[in-house]
Amino acid sequence: MAAAVPADGRILELGTGTGIATGWMVHGLRGRDDVELTTVEFDEAVARLAEKLDWPSWVKIVVADGSDFVRRHRGYDLIFASRPGPGGGRPARLDRRLAGRGRSGVWASGGLPTRPGDAPDR
């Protein structure tokens, strides 16, 4: 998916963790340097561990609440949620439409469980 991000694209990952999904996306971009990848982690200690890895200059790790971050920052071509939100559902019950807001954005989740009644991601 990351490789399909357009030139000068923007990727947002919600839930950095130790950086496993971040690493997959960096690898998938195969040396491109025209993409901005912002990854948001709520737990500061976990984010600091991920920051110790050797990331390309276009990877930015942010310590913040993912739902607050999305409300303040728009225009991502890909939003990848790699951690569940409160109660095991989508982070902040985000809508796929938040990805683009004027761009051809895509929402993806890394096998997150959904709450009963949530529509499945496609």
SULWO-V779627 format. One record per pair of residues at least 6 apart in sequence whose ideal C-beta (glycine too) atoms are under 7 Angstrom apart, sorted by the first residue. I is the first residue (numbers start at 1). J is the second residue. Records with the same first field share a line. If there is no record, write none. Layout:
I=J + J
This chain:
1=78 + 106 + 108
2=11 + 25 + 28 + 29 + 78
3=28 + 29 + 30
5=11 + 35 + 77 + 78
6=77
7=34
8=34
9=35 + 77
10=36 + 75 + 76 + 77
11=25 + 35 + 37 + 76 + 77 + 78 + 80
12=38 + 76 + 79
13=21 + 22 + 25 + 37 + 39 + 40 + 80 + 82
14=40 + 66 + 79 + 81 + 82 + 83 + 91
15=41 + 66 + 81 + 82 + 83
16=22 + 39 + 40 + 41 + 46 + 47 + 50 + 61
17=41 + 46 + 82 + 83
18=46 + 49 + 50
19=50 + 53
21=80 + 82 + 110
22=39 + 59
25=37 + 80
26=55 + 56 + 59
29=35
33=56 + 58
35=58
36=58
37=58 + 59
38=60 + 62
39=59 + 61
40=62 + 64 + 66 + 69
41=47 + 50 + 61 + 63
42=65 + 66
44=63
47=61 + 63
50=61
51=61
62=69
66=91 + 92
67=91 + 92
70=92 + 94 + 98
74=101
75=101 + 102 + 103
76=99 + 105
77=103 + 104 + 105 + 106
78=99 + 105 + 106 + 108
79=98 + 99 + 105 + 107
80=108 + 110
81=90 + 91 + 109 + 110 + 112
82=110
84=112 + 113
85=91 + 92 + 93
87=115
88=113 + 115
89=114 + 115 + 118
90=109 + 112 + 114 + 118
96=107
99=105 + 106 + 107
107=121
109=121
114=120
